[in-house]
Amino acid sequence: MRLRPGKLPTRLLVRCLRWSGARDRRVLVGPRCGEDAAVIAIGRHRLVLKSDPVTFTAADIGRYVVQVNANDVATMGAAPCWFQPTVLLPPGTRPRQVTAIFRDIHRTCRALAIAVTGGHTEVTDAVTRPVVAGDMQGLLVTRRLITSAGARPGDVVLLSKAAGLEGTAILASEQPRALARKLPALVLRRARRLSRSPGISVVADALLAARHGATAMHDPTEGGVRAALHEVAYASRVRLDVDLDRIPVLPETERVCRHLGIDPLGLLGSGALLATVPPAHVARVL
């Protein structure tokens, strides 16, 4: 079997996650299929840790890498606090490209009250365009830990914003010529701006849901909302009854996906927060 771009097949991932090094009782949440981050007990505190690369675009990569890592920390009910990037650059990269990446990391971290605490930079022929991997740490701000495995029978499934925001913005930026043949310039401009408005950060949404009773949260990234629903169901060992026609899809996403023959529910989905909430708490989360 040859692997295709995207996530590892679930069976292969589960097999690989068996190899998790030494046992440590302080690790409350370790490697698990469908979980967004790890959790470690340090005294009375709960440290949430996440690592994630951005490989799908070089445009705005500094902003993307901070926001996607912050999202995964926040979906555990933690406030993202510290960030370290690993920046891999192909030979021939210009200095202004490097400074643009670090400037975007700085600005995005500052907006989210995150401190940059170190990292790594390297010029290597192993990559053909900039790749940035992030390592984000945060502290739990709720009394209880929230994972992808917490969904319970009777919970209501909620999705913030809309499906495919991140993927739509990237496609509109990376394939402007192909899309310009079929779509009006105004639609393409709006599609490109989706990563900024409504934006791909779910930190505020996740912390609000965490404080008001969410039982499980997940950040739809690779595989989009469709994969995120499967991962929450798998981790929680429940079945999700979802009317896919009620999942919000913006007109820009619908038109871009229709032209390219892509399922909007399978499109990169950062910017949407998937959460399960007891019926009595739904009004407070909304």
N, C-alpha and C positions, 0 to 999 in steps of 0.2 A: 504494500500500500504506500502510495506517495502522498505526502501531506500537502494540503492546499492552503493558501493564505487565510489567516484568521486564527480562531481559537483552536487549540488541540482538541481532537475528538474526546468526548467525556471519558470513555473507557481508558484511553491512553493516559489522560491526565490523572485519573484516579490511581492508575498503576504507578505512575511516577511519584505521586504525592505520598506513597508509602515510605519513601526514603526521606526522612525528616530529621536526621542527625540524632544528637543526644536527647534523652528525655529530660524535661525541665518542668517542674510543677508550676513555675511562675507563668508558663505559656498557657493562657486561658483559651485563646483561639489561635490555632496554628494553621498549617496548610490544609485547606478544604476546598472542594469543588463548589464554586458559586459564591464563596465569601470574598468580600471586597478588601479586607485588611486583616492583620494579625493583632492580637491583644496580649499584653504582658502585664502581670501584676508587679508593681514596684512599691512596696509598703502599702499605704492606703490609696495610692494612685493607680490608675489604669492607663498604660501607655499604648496607643494605637499606632501601628506602623504599616506603611504601604509603599510599594515600589511599582512603577509603571513607566514604560517608555512611550514616546511619541514617534512613530515610524511612518505614518501615513501622509505627512505633509511637512514641508520645510517652512511654509508661510506661517508667521505668528507662532512658531514652535515653542518659544519661551513662555508665552501666555498659556498655550494649550497644556504644556507639561505640568505647570503649577496647578491649573484648575482641575485637570482630571485626577491628579493625586489627592488634592484637597477634597474633592468630591467623595472619593472612596473612604477617606478618614472620617468625614462628616456622616456618612451613612451608617457608621457604627455608633453614632451619638457622641462623637468627639469633636472638639475644636482643633483644627489644624494649627500647629504652632511653629514647626521647624522643618526646613527643606534643604536637601542637598541634590544638586543636579550632576549627572555624568554626561558630558557633552562630547560627542564623537563627530569629527569634521573630516570631510574628504580633502585630499591634497588639492591645492589651488583655491581653497576658500579664502575670501578676502577679509581683511581685518574688520571692515565695517559690518560684515555679516555676523562676525563673532560678537562685536559690541552690541549689535541689535538684539541678539539672543539674550545676552546678559541684562541688557536694559529692560527687556520685556519681562524677564524673570523677576527683576527687582521691583518693577512697577506693580506687577500682579501680586507678588507676595506682600508688598506694602499695603495694597488695597484690602487684603484679607488678614492683615495683622500677623503675618508669618515672617519669621526671621530666617534668612539664608545662613546656614551654619558651616558650609564647606562644600566639597564636591570634587569633581575630577574633569579635566579637559585633555583632549588628545586629537591629533591629526593622524588619520589612518586610512590606508587604501582598502580597509575592510568595508567601508561604506562609500556610497556614490553620492549621497546628499546628507545634510546634517541629521543626526539622530540624537535625541536627548532623552535620557532616562532619569526619572525623578525618584527620590526617596523622601517621603513625607512622614512626620511624626506629629501626634497630637495627644491631648489629654481628654479623657472622658468627662463630659459636663453633666451627665445624667447619673442617677443612682443605679441604673440598671444598664446592662450591656445589650446592645441591639445587634443582631446578626441577620444574615439572609435566611437563617434556619428557624426564625421565630414565628413564622406565619401559622395561625391556628384556624381550625374549622370555624366558620362563622364570620371571620374577619372580612372587611371590605377592602378590595384592591383599588388603590388610587395611583394615578400617574399625573405628575405636575407638567405644566407647559405642553409639550407636544413631542411626538416621535420624530426621530431622524434629524434633529436640528444640526448637530455637529456634522453629520455626513453630507447634508444638503449644502452647508457653507463650504465644505472642502471641495465637493464636486463642482460647485459654481466657480470656485477660485482656481481649481486645477484643470478644468476642462472648459474654459470659456468659449473657445472656437466651436467646439462640437455643439454646445448648448445654444450659442448665439444664432445658429441656423434655424432653430425652431422656436426659441423663446424670446419675448420682448426684452429689451435692455433693462427696463424697470424691474421685471421679475428677477433677472439675474442679479441686479444690485441688491434687491431685498434678500435674495437667497444668500449672497455672500455675507450680508450683515447679520444673519441669524446667529452666528457665533458670538456676537456682541449684544444683539437685541433680538430676542429675550436673553441670549447669552447661554453659555454652557456650564456655568457654575450652579451647583445645587446646594452649596454650603448652608445658606440661610434657610432654604426649604427643609433640608434634612435636620437641622438643629431644632427648628420649629416642630417638626413631626416627632422628633425624639422626645421633646419635652411634653408632648401632648398625647402620648400613649401608643405610638407606632410599635408594632410587634416585630416587624421585619422591614428592612430597607435595602435597596440595591440600586446601583448606578448602571444603567444600560450603556455599555460601550460597544465592543465588537459583538456583532450579532444582533444589536439593537434591542428593541423592546421585546421582540419575540424570544430571543435567547434569554433575556433577563427574567421573563415569566417562567421559562423552563427551569432556570437555575434556582429561583426562589422555591418553586415547587419541589425540585429535586432535593435541595438542602433541608427544606422543612418537612419533607415526606408527606405532602398533601397534594391534592388535586386542585387546580385553580379553574374556576368557572368564569371565563372572561368572554365578553362580547367584543370581538376584535373590531367590529364596525364602529364601536363607541370610542376607540382610542383616537385622541385628537391628532390630526395631521394637517399642518398648515398648507395653504394653497401653493406656496413656493415649493415645498417638499413634494407635494403631489405631482406638480408639473415636471419638475426635474426628474423624478423617479419614473414617471410615465414615459418620458422621452428616452431615458436610458434603459428602460426595461428592468428596473430595480424595485424590489419590495420595500416600501418605506418603513415597514415594521422590522425589517432586518438591517436597516441602515444604521451606521454609527450613531449612538443615541445620547451622548453626553449632553446635559442640559435638561433632561427629563429625570425625575426621581420616581422610582417605583417603590411604593410602600403598602404594607398591609396594616389595617387599623381596626380595632374593635368598633362595632357600629355606634356605640355610645360616645365615642371620641371623634367621630368623623367631622362633626361641625366645628370642633376646636382646631382641627388640623387645617380645614379649608378656610 
